[in-house]
Amino acid sequence: MSPALAKMWIAITSMVFMFISVFSIYISRYKAKNKIIRFILAFIAYVLMILAGIIIIFVVFSGPTPE
């Protein structure tokens, strides 16, 4: 696997993390009634969003790949 293809998959993983975060926050705020479930979903969402941000920073600042 080339470095460019690896960076593409890493960036797609980050986007999936962001999608899961948005979905989890929506569920925790509007659908979940139990306080513990709401907290767990919100915690997972924020952790995934922070990980997605770190991954995107890595992808952007690592620069272009040759070929």
C-alpha positions, 0 to 999 in steps of 0.5 A: 500500500502506498503512503498516499493510499494509507493517508486516504484510509486514515482520513476516511477513518477520521470522517467515520469518527465524525459521523459517529460523533454527530449521530451519538450526540443526536441520540444522547440529546434527543432520544436517550432518556436514561442519564447514564446512557446519555453520558456514555453516548456523549462521552464516546462522541466527544472522544471520537471527535477529539481523535478525528481532529488529531487524525486530520491534523496529522493528515494535513500537516504531514504534507503531500505524498510523492505520487 
